[in-house]
């Protein structure tokens, strides 16, 4: 496993649970608004000290009575060749596991579900189907995305779909299309875009000039499509 870092305590990443978050290195998308470029691009990895599995497991072994679960995020965790074995080691230690994914590797998701390795899954929905690749910065096989959505919705695992609302990438009408696409899903999270000083594509800032997105307006428009909607 390529591990880029560890957040030792989070009260928000895993809904209702006290958790730690581990970050995997590498991603098969190039979303221009990504604020973790050091976890995506190879040229950043050479400057980023990796976390060893030994140190990670030593940490969580000391937190068995203090943490409910472990969040695995990235980058994109499902592109790691040994991700299932990594999760198994966490589950063997009796932690709950929340997996964040872009949904581009449905076969890995299915194996994780079949092996009962995941307790909560959060899938990023980058945009509606026709504009998916534009939001991801690479050509995306949206059939794979659809497979992941179907797997998640048909599983017994707790889940949420979420979209970061990025001025210059998304419009209000995009979210209406996303809502119609995901109609009937249990939970949808609209995430506010934060420019934290580093993004994958600096040119996005030019595209964002004078553009805004009203998250509350989006929420009211798409309320009928979901059981529950949150703004984060």
Secondary structure as GFF3:
##gff-version 3
##sequence-region A 1 232
A	DSSP	beta_strand	3	10	.	.	.	ID=ss1
A	DSSP	beta_strand	19	24	.	.	.	ID=ss2
A	DSSP	three_ten_helix	37	39	.	.	.	ID=ss3
A	DSSP	alpha_helix	42	45	.	.	.	ID=ss4
A	DSSP	alpha_helix	53	61	.	.	.	ID=ss5
A	DSSP	beta_strand	69	73	.	.	.	ID=ss6
A	DSSP	three_ten_helix	77	79	.	.	.	ID=ss7
A	DSSP	alpha_helix	83	92	.	.	.	ID=ss8
A	DSSP	beta_strand	96	101	.	.	.	ID=ss9
A	DSSP	alpha_helix	106	114	.	.	.	ID=ss10
A	DSSP	beta_strand	120	124	.	.	.	ID=ss11
A	DSSP	three_ten_helix	129	131	.	.	.	ID=ss12
A	DSSP	alpha_helix	132	136	.	.	.	ID=ss13
A	DSSP	alpha_helix	142	154	.	.	.	ID=ss14
A	DSSP	beta_strand	158	165	.	.	.	ID=ss15
A	DSSP	alpha_helix	172	181	.	.	.	ID=ss16
A	DSSP	beta_strand	187	192	.	.	.	ID=ss17
A	DSSP	alpha_helix	204	207	.	.	.	ID=ss18
A	DSSP	alpha_helix	215	222	.	.	.	ID=ss19
A	DSSP	three_ten_helix	223	225	.	.	.	ID=ss20
A	DSSP	beta_strand	228	231	.	.	.	ID=ss21
###
